[in-house]
Amino acid sequence: MTDPSASPSPAQALTGVRVLDLSRVLAGPWATQTLGDLGAEVIKIEKPGAGDDTRGWGPPWLKDSEGRDTGESAYFLTANRNKRSVTIDMATPEGQGLIRRLAATSDVLVENFKVGGLERYGLDYASLSALNPRLVYCSITGFGQDGPEAGRAGYDFMIQGMSGLMSVTGSPDSEPQKIGVALVDVLTGLNAAIAVLAALEQRHRTGRGQHIDLALFDVAMASLANQALNFLVGGTAPRRLGNAHPNIVPYQAFGTADGHLILAVGNDAQFARFCRLADLAELAADPRYSTNRQRVANRQTLLPLIEAALKRQTTAEWLAMLDAAGIPAGPINTIAQAFAEPQAMARGLAMALPHASGGAAPGVRSPLRLSDSPVGAPLAPPVLGQHTDEVLEERLGLGGDERAALRAAGVI
């Protein structure tokens, strides 16, 4: 029995917002997962019998309660919690009709087809906004809706290369390196979610939806941040510095007696404290090193002195002393060590969600923490087509016989 004196659970920020997700792989699903974390109802449309490409991107595979492979890849689990999976073949006229009907009652649609790819199905922005003028329609592509490259497919790795991101990643004496995570996809997903929220806010004032044009290439270029401005202001293309920083010294990884640590000195006062701690007090008064501007200019002579000092003690010893002195520093963890960090455990960053297979789906907790509209208990990523019947009945009023006929025809 419910306690009548108990306070009701607060509504999530996007409660009542319906998202139709036609995207797959990572950037689009990351955007819709973020919206789902905030309380939106996300209906993920997948191809019957196949689904999102990432369902097959394994190993590793999720295990069921008996320890058997479920065929659900860890990659798919990454970006598809808080969604309902509906299988519809959009290549069929009947499937297109079902999606149009769902779009007519949705607030947001997210897709990542090639430019013009949905027009032949009548599922492009012009067609769907005519049915639902309030629809916020977000298109995610490699290069955007216009320009000479608009028709090309774009993938995270190639965009990292084209955008210049790989030119500043890696050691000076190595080949250019990609980042160890498909970060352009992730950042594009986050930017898409931001744009959707802005468009929903605009709709409150105008009553109209709009088309959002999100490009991986644009996001990668914008995410160059200070490196882009180092070039635009200084006129010289930045180069690879390994773990060093182009604008701050010392701000990099250093060897210790038994491993490595990251020393992230952010201002001159921190540098002076570090010098006293490392028995290098004379360096803080040396005009070659007393200011960050001078340390950047003279890094080649300064860094060996710091490295030699840090080699005298272990990583753990240094981290304890640096923390006590208020000097930013940290370990270089493996992912296993990161999840074992006391802070990660205290914040509950690793979680397990009951899965339709009977087992539990591991996941990483959303970083979004809102005091008045907190992220609710998340739902595990769905198995393929898990919610087809209930969504088509709830949202479109299709009875069992109608669904059975559509299923027999391969439409759902």
Secondary structure in CASP SS format (residue, H / E / C, confidence):
PFRMAT SS
TARGET T0000
AUTHOR 0000-0000-0000
METHOD secondary structure of the structure
MODEL  1
M C 1.00
T C 1.00
D C 1.00
P C 1.00
S C 1.00
A C 1.00
S C 1.00
P C 1.00
S C 1.00
P C 1.00
A C 1.00
Q C 1.00
A C 1.00
L C 1.00
T C 1.00
G C 1.00
V C 1.00
R E 1.00
V E 1.00
L E 1.00
D E 1.00
L C 1.00
S C 1.00
R C 1.00
V C 1.00
L C 1.00
A H 1.00
G H 1.00
P H 1.00
W H 1.00
A H 1.00
T H 1.00
Q H 1.00
T H 1.00
L H 1.00
G H 1.00
D H 1.00
L C 1.00
G C 1.00
A C 1.00
E E 1.00
V E 1.00
I E 1.00
K E 1.00
I E 1.00
E E 1.00
K C 1.00
P C 1.00
G C 1.00
A C 1.00
G C 1.00
D C 1.00
D H 1.00
T H 1.00
R H 1.00
G H 1.00
W C 1.00
G C 1.00
P C 1.00
P C 1.00
W E 1.00
L E 1.00
K E 1.00
D C 1.00
S C 1.00
E C 1.00
G C 1.00
R C 1.00
D E 1.00
T E 1.00
G E 1.00
E E 1.00
S E 1.00
A H 1.00
Y H 1.00
F H 1.00
L H 1.00
T H 1.00
A C 1.00
N C 1.00
R C 1.00
N C 1.00
K C 1.00
R E 1.00
S E 1.00
V E 1.00
T E 1.00
I C 1.00
D C 1.00
M C 1.00
A C 1.00
T C 1.00
P H 1.00
E H 1.00
G H 1.00
Q H 1.00
G H 1.00
L H 1.00
I H 1.00
R H 1.00
R H 1.00
L H 1.00
A H 1.00
A H 1.00
T C 1.00
S C 1.00
D C 1.00
V E 1.00
L E 1.00
V E 1.00
E E 1.00
N C 1.00
F C 1.00
K C 1.00
V C 1.00
G C 1.00
G C 1.00
L C 1.00
E H 1.00
R H 1.00
Y H 1.00
G C 1.00
L C 1.00
D C 1.00
Y H 1.00
A H 1.00
S H 1.00
L H 1.00
S H 1.00
A H 1.00
L H 1.00
N C 1.00
P C 1.00
R C 1.00
L C 1.00
V E 1.00
Y E 1.00
C E 1.00
S E 1.00
I E 1.00
T E 1.00
G C 1.00
F C 1.00
G C 1.00
Q C 1.00
D C 1.00
G C 1.00
P C 1.00
E C 1.00
A C 1.00
G C 1.00
R C 1.00
A C 1.00
G C 1.00
Y C 1.00
D H 1.00
F H 1.00
M H 1.00
I H 1.00
Q H 1.00
G H 1.00
M H 1.00
S C 1.00
G C 1.00
L C 1.00
M H 1.00
S H 1.00
V H 1.00
T C 1.00
G C 1.00
S C 1.00
P C 1.00
D C 1.00
S C 1.00
E C 1.00
P C 1.00
Q C 1.00
K C 1.00
I C 1.00
G C 1.00
V C 1.00
A C 1.00
L H 1.00
V H 1.00
D H 1.00
V H 1.00
L H 1.00
T H 1.00
G H 1.00
L H 1.00
N H 1.00
A H 1.00
A H 1.00
I H 1.00
A H 1.00
V H 1.00
L H 1.00
A H 1.00
A H 1.00
L H 1.00
E H 1.00
Q H 1.00
R H 1.00
H H 1.00
R H 1.00
T H 1.00
G C 1.00
R C 1.00
G C 1.00
Q C 1.00
H E 1.00
I E 1.00
D E 1.00
L E 1.00
A E 1.00
L H 1.00
F H 1.00
D H 1.00
V H 1.00
A H 1.00
M H 1.00
A H 1.00
S C 1.00
L C 1.00
A C 1.00
N H 1.00
Q H 1.00
A H 1.00
L H 1.00
N H 1.00
F H 1.00
L H 1.00
V H 1.00
G H 1.00
G C 1.00
T C 1.00
A C 1.00
P C 1.00
R C 1.00
R C 1.00
L C 1.00
G C 1.00
N C 1.00
A C 1.00
H C 1.00
P C 1.00
N C 1.00
I C 1.00
V C 1.00
P C 1.00
Y E 1.00
Q E 1.00
A E 1.00
F E 1.00
G E 1.00
T C 1.00
A C 1.00
D C 1.00
G C 1.00
H E 1.00
L E 1.00
I E 1.00
L E 1.00
A E 1.00
V C 1.00
G C 1.00
N C 1.00
D H 1.00
A H 1.00
Q H 1.00
F H 1.00
A H 1.00
R H 1.00
F H 1.00
C H 1.00
R H 1.00
L H 1.00
A C 1.00
D C 1.00
L C 1.00
A H 1.00
E H 1.00
L H 1.00
A H 1.00
A H 1.00
D C 1.00
P C 1.00
R C 1.00
Y C 1.00
S C 1.00
T C 1.00
N H 1.00
R H 1.00
Q H 1.00
R H 1.00
V H 1.00
A H 1.00
N C 1.00
R H 1.00
Q H 1.00
T H 1.00
L H 1.00
L H 1.00
P H 1.00
L H 1.00
I H 1.00
E H 1.00
A H 1.00
A H 1.00
L H 1.00
K C 1.00
R C 1.00
Q C 1.00
T C 1.00
T H 1.00
A H 1.00
E H 1.00
W H 1.00
L H 1.00
A H 1.00
M H 1.00
L H 1.00
D H 1.00
A H 1.00
A C 1.00
G C 1.00
I C 1.00
P C 1.00
A E 1.00
G E 1.00
P C 1.00
I C 1.00
N C 1.00
T C 1.00
I H 1.00
A H 1.00
Q H 1.00
A H 1.00
F H 1.00
A H 1.00
E C 1.00
P H 1.00
Q H 1.00
A H 1.00
M H 1.00
A H 1.00
R C 1.00
G C 1.00
L C 1.00
A E 1.00
M E 1.00
A E 1.00
L E 1.00
P E 1.00
H C 1.00
A C 1.00
S C 1.00
G C 1.00
G C 1.00
A E 1.00
A E 1.00
P E 1.00
G E 1.00
V E 1.00
R C 1.00
S C 1.00
P C 1.00
L C 1.00
R C 1.00
L C 1.00
S C 1.00
D C 1.00
S C 1.00
P C 1.00
V C 1.00
G C 1.00
A C 1.00
P C 1.00
L C 1.00
A C 1.00
P C 1.00
P C 1.00
V C 1.00
L C 1.00
G C 1.00
Q C 1.00
H C 1.00
T H 1.00
D H 1.00
E H 1.00
V H 1.00
L H 1.00
E H 1.00
E H 1.00
R H 1.00
L H 1.00
G C 1.00
L C 1.00
G C 1.00
G H 1.00
D H 1.00
E H 1.00
R H 1.00
A H 1.00
A H 1.00
L H 1.00
R H 1.00
A H 1.00
A C 1.00
G C 1.00
V C 1.00
I C 1.00
END
